[in-house]
Each structure stands twice: as C-alpha cells, then as structure tokens.
Amino acid sequence: MKYLLMILTALIITSCTVPVNRSFPDLPKSLTQECLDLQIVPKGTIKLSEILIVVTTNYSQYHQCRFEVESFQQWHKQQKEIFESVK
C-alpha cells in the first residue's frame, strides 16, 4: 500500500509538469485563395446591355470577395484574442 501511494504521487507530480505546445490554427484553404480577376468589356461592344452585364458581374464579384476577406479578418482577430487570453 505504501509503494502504491508513492507511485501514484510520483505519477501525479510528473503529469503536472508536461509542457503543452500551443499553436494557432492554420488558415482554411478557401480563405487563402486570391479573388478572381474582374471581367473586361470586350472590344467593339456597342450594346449597353452587354456592358451592364459585365459591370454588374464585376460589382457583385468584388463585394463577395470583399465580404469574405473582411469576415476572415474579423474571425482571425477574435480567435487571436481568445488564443492569447488563454494562459
């Protein structure tokens, strides 16, 4: 019984001294990709409807990419604050 108590005490003491390696999580692959290039109005286009389609597509594509980047930046900031607050 005496030896069992000494072994358990030794295990408890040594388990408390194990260092824990912390690392910040990797970026999701969807957020490491660059935004798509914007479309260019083809040369010789005379129809306003074709120009508006390209402009509208570029506008929505830009805002979608901007939203994703801003969302990631906000997420990253929050996660970093949480990570650094844990000791």
Phi, psi and omega in degrees: 000320181297318181290324178297318178296320178293321179294316178297319177297318179296319179295319180294317181294316182287331179288338179281343184260008180283122180288145179252122177275125178252141175216145179284142185295152177288160179286143173294145182298328181293338181262354178266351179281147178281159177292152179291153176290146178285154180282153177247138178294127180300145179296144178081007179285125181252330184288128178294328181296321178292321178294318180295326177297315180294316181296316180296318178297315179297318181299311181292322179296318179298313183291327176296314180295318179298318179299315180297318181293315180295322178297317178297316181299319178294315179299314182298318180297315180295316181294323179293319178297317178296316181299317182283338180282338180277129181243000000 
